[in-house]
Amino acid sequence: MEGREAFMLPHRDPVQTVVSWCSLVDTLSAPNTDRLDRRCIGAHWSRRLARNLADFMATRDRLGERRFIDIRYAELRSDPVAVGMRVLAAIGLAADSANQARLAAWMAANSRDTRPMHVYAADEFGLSEAELREQFVAYRARHMHEDAH
């Protein structure tokens, strides 16, 4: 892949991703309005993200698989340094012990464990997990074969 554009794609189940995104939009919007409509946020972003993922899959089909580096969300969460090393190697950069140490140091300094838990639920945004599973059936069939989260 050296010398070519590469697209690194972290795959997380859209059933979780859509609701997480809606929660982020809600959090960022709340200070700026007194008319926040969570159902509207859920409807808008579930449709928009479904359209984005459909466009992504069509673009990927057109460009070919060799241009893409797939990363499973569970793998990224469990061993981010190994994922980083795999990406470096795939794009032709040094996947050596120095870069491994840099990645490990950055991860230690930016641990997710120090941040408060982000809690959200689909029904807060007028969504249901069953409907989201159906809405993203094509993406989930293609990319969620290894993990569901």
C-alpha positions as CSV (number, residue, x, y, z in Angstrom):
1,M,0.0,0.0,0.0
2,E,3.1,2.2,0.2
3,G,2.8,5.3,-2.0
4,R,-0.9,5.0,-2.4
5,E,-3.8,6.6,-0.5
6,A,-5.2,4.2,2.1
7,F,-8.4,4.4,4.1
8,M,-8.3,3.2,7.7
9,L,-11.8,2.1,8.7
10,P,-12.7,1.4,12.3
11,H,-15.8,-0.8,12.2
12,R,-18.1,-0.6,15.2
13,D,-21.7,-1.9,15.1
14,P,-23.9,0.9,13.9
15,V,-26.5,-0.1,16.5
16,Q,-24.1,1.3,19.1
17,T,-22.5,4.0,17.0
18,V,-25.7,5.7,15.9
19,V,-26.9,6.1,19.5
20,S,-23.5,7.2,20.7
21,W,-23.4,9.8,17.9
22,C,-26.9,11.0,18.9
23,S,-25.8,11.4,22.5
24,L,-22.8,13.4,21.4
25,V,-25.0,15.7,19.2
26,D,-27.4,16.1,22.1
27,T,-24.6,17.0,24.5
28,L,-23.1,19.5,22.1
29,S,-26.5,21.1,21.2
30,A,-28.1,21.3,24.6
31,P,-26.2,24.5,25.7
32,N,-27.3,26.3,22.5
33,T,-31.1,25.7,22.5
34,D,-34.1,25.4,24.8
35,R,-35.9,23.2,22.2
36,L,-33.8,20.1,21.9
37,D,-35.8,17.3,20.2
38,R,-34.0,14.0,20.9
39,R,-36.5,12.1,18.6
40,C,-35.6,14.4,15.8
41,I,-31.9,13.9,16.5
42,G,-32.3,10.1,16.4
43,A,-34.4,10.1,13.2
44,H,-32.0,12.5,11.4
45,W,-28.8,10.9,12.4
46,S,-29.9,7.3,11.9
47,R,-31.0,8.1,8.4
48,R,-27.8,10.2,7.6
49,L,-25.4,7.6,9.0
50,A,-27.3,4.8,7.1
51,R,-26.9,6.9,3.9
52,N,-23.2,7.6,4.7
53,L,-22.4,3.9,5.2
54,A,-24.2,2.9,2.0
55,D,-22.2,5.5,0.1
56,F,-19.0,4.2,1.8
57,M,-19.7,0.6,0.7
58,A,-20.4,1.7,-2.9
59,T,-17.2,3.8,-2.9
60,R,-15.2,0.8,-1.5
61,D,-16.6,-1.5,-4.2
62,R,-15.6,1.0,-6.8
63,L,-12.0,1.6,-5.5
64,G,-11.3,-2.0,-4.6
65,E,-10.4,-3.7,-1.3
66,R,-6.7,-3.2,-1.4
67,R,-7.0,0.5,-0.6
68,F,-8.7,-0.2,2.8
69,I,-7.4,-1.1,6.2
70,D,-10.2,-2.6,8.3
71,I,-10.0,-2.3,12.1
72,R,-12.5,-4.0,14.4
73,Y,-13.7,-1.8,17.2
74,A,-13.2,-4.7,19.7
75,E,-9.6,-5.1,18.5
76,L,-9.0,-1.3,18.8
77,R,-10.3,-1.3,22.3
78,S,-8.4,-4.4,23.4
79,D,-5.0,-3.8,21.8
80,P,-4.7,-0.3,20.3
81,V,-0.9,-0.5,20.0
82,A,-1.0,-3.6,17.9
83,V,-3.6,-2.0,15.7
84,G,-1.4,1.1,15.3
85,M,1.6,-1.1,14.4
86,R,-0.5,-3.0,11.8
87,V,-1.6,0.3,10.3
88,L,1.9,1.7,10.2
89,A,3.1,-1.5,8.4
90,A,0.2,-1.4,5.9
91,I,1.0,2.2,4.8
92,G,4.7,1.6,4.6
93,L,5.9,3.3,7.7
94,A,8.3,1.9,10.3
95,A,6.5,-0.6,12.4
96,D,9.5,-0.8,14.7
97,S,10.2,-0.9,18.4
98,A,10.6,2.9,18.6
99,N,7.2,3.5,17.1
100,Q,5.7,0.8,19.2
101,A,7.1,2.5,22.4
102,R,5.8,5.9,21.2
103,L,2.3,4.4,20.7
104,A,2.4,2.7,24.0
105,A,3.5,5.8,25.8
106,W,0.7,7.9,24.1
107,M,-1.9,5.3,25.1
108,A,-0.7,5.3,28.7
109,A,-0.8,9.1,28.9
110,N,-4.3,9.2,27.3
111,S,-6.0,6.3,29.0
112,R,-9.7,6.0,28.4
113,D,-10.1,4.7,31.9
114,T,-9.6,8.2,33.3
115,R,-12.7,9.6,31.6
116,P,-16.2,9.2,32.9
117,M,-18.4,6.5,31.3
118,H,-20.5,7.7,28.4
119,V,-24.0,6.3,29.1
120,Y,-26.9,6.4,26.5
121,A,-29.8,4.4,25.3
122,A,-31.5,4.1,21.9
123,D,-35.0,4.9,23.3
124,E,-33.8,8.3,24.5
125,F,-33.7,9.2,20.8
126,G,-36.9,7.5,19.7
127,L,-34.9,4.6,18.3
128,S,-34.9,0.9,19.0
129,E,-32.0,-1.5,18.6
130,A,-34.2,-3.9,16.5
131,E,-35.0,-1.0,14.0
132,L,-31.3,0.0,13.9
133,R,-30.3,-3.6,13.2
134,E,-32.7,-3.7,10.3
135,Q,-31.7,-0.2,9.0
136,F,-28.0,-1.3,8.9
137,V,-28.5,-4.9,7.8
138,A,-26.2,-4.6,4.7
139,Y,-23.3,-2.9,6.6
140,R,-23.6,-5.3,9.5
141,A,-23.7,-8.4,7.2
142,R,-20.6,-7.1,5.4
143,H,-18.5,-5.8,8.3
144,M,-19.7,-7.2,11.6
145,H,-18.9,-10.8,11.1
146,E,-16.1,-10.8,13.7
147,D,-17.6,-8.8,16.5
148,A,-20.9,-7.1,17.3
149,H,-19.6,-4.1,19.2
